[in-house]
Amino acid sequence: MTQDLLYEITDSIAWVTLNRPESRNALTFAMYEGLAEICAGAPTDGSVKAIVFRGAGDRAFAAGTDMAQFRGFATPQDAWDYEAKMDRVLDRIERCPVPTIAAIAGACTGGGAAIAACCDLRITDARLKFGFPIARTLGNCLSVTSLARLASLIGAGRVREIIFTARLVGAEEAKAIGLVSEVLEDAAAVMTRAGEMAQMLAEHAPLTLRVTKEGLRRLRNEGPGADDRDLIETAYMSADFKEGMEAFLAKRAPQWKGR
C-alpha cells in the first residue's frame, strides 16, 4: 500500500485515509487502484465489519484527480481508458461487501465526490463543498455510469444544474437533498461520529446489509425487474436468519456470523 493511501483496522473497523494533505488529498492513479483493491478484497469473515473513508488533515476529503495525471493524454483512447478505469474503481467501491462510510471534512470534489457517492453512508462537517466544477476548470466530463449514480442520489435535474453552473453544494443543502445524512460541527466530530456509526453497523446483520447494497445497485442499473432471487435466498436460507428468529423469540440479542 502506498503512503498516499493508508489502511488500518481497529476493533473490526477499517479506516482508509487519502493521505496527500498538501494537495488537498488529490488522487493519483495508484491511489484509485489501491481503493479498488481494498474494496474488492474486503473480508467477509467478520474481521472487518465496516470501512470508513476519510481524508488526511482537515481541509478536504479529496479534491479530485491530481491534474498532473492528465498531462500525457493525447488520443481518444487515453480518455476512454481513464473513464473506464474510473468506472471500474468506483464499481469496486460500490460493490464492497461490507458497509462503507464517507467521513467528509471540507472539500469533496471531482473524483473525491465520486468516491463519496459510492459509499453507503455520508456524513460531513459544516464546511462541505461538494461537486464537480469541471465546466469552469478542466473541461472534461463524467461517464454515463457516474452520472447515473449521482442522479440516483440527488436527481438528474440537480446533477445537471450543479455541473452546468459549476457550483459547489454546501452542508445544509447536502443534508436537505439527502446527499449526506448528518452535518457535524468540525472534522474531529465527523471522525468521532463515523467511528460510532461504523460500530453500530458492525452490530447489525451483515447479510442483510450486503444484499441490500447489491439490491439497490441492481435497481439502479436494471430497474425494478432485476432478478433478486439469489439475494433473497442468501438472506432467508442463512444461519443468521435462523439465529435472528430464535433470538427475537427468546428476547435476546442475536449473535450474527455472516453466514
Secondary structure as GFF3:
##gff-version 3
##sequence-region A 1 259
A	DSSP	beta_strand	5	10	.	.	.	ID=ss1
A	DSSP	beta_strand	13	18	.	.	.	ID=ss2
A	DSSP	three_ten_helix	21	23	.	.	.	ID=ss3
A	DSSP	alpha_helix	29	40	.	.	.	ID=ss4
A	DSSP	beta_strand	50	55	.	.	.	ID=ss5
A	DSSP	beta_strand	60	62	.	.	.	ID=ss6
A	DSSP	three_ten_helix	67	70	.	.	.	ID=ss7
A	DSSP	alpha_helix	76	94	.	.	.	ID=ss8
A	DSSP	beta_strand	100	104	.	.	.	ID=ss9
A	DSSP	beta_strand	107	109	.	.	.	ID=ss10
A	DSSP	alpha_helix	111	118	.	.	.	ID=ss11
A	DSSP	beta_strand	121	125	.	.	.	ID=ss12
A	DSSP	beta_strand	129	131	.	.	.	ID=ss13
A	DSSP	three_ten_helix	133	135	.	.	.	ID=ss14
A	DSSP	alpha_helix	144	154	.	.	.	ID=ss15
A	DSSP	alpha_helix	156	165	.	.	.	ID=ss16
A	DSSP	alpha_helix	171	176	.	.	.	ID=ss17
A	DSSP	beta_strand	182	184	.	.	.	ID=ss18
A	DSSP	alpha_helix	187	202	.	.	.	ID=ss19
A	DSSP	alpha_helix	206	222	.	.	.	ID=ss20
A	DSSP	alpha_helix	229	236	.	.	.	ID=ss21
A	DSSP	alpha_helix	239	250	.	.	.	ID=ss22
###
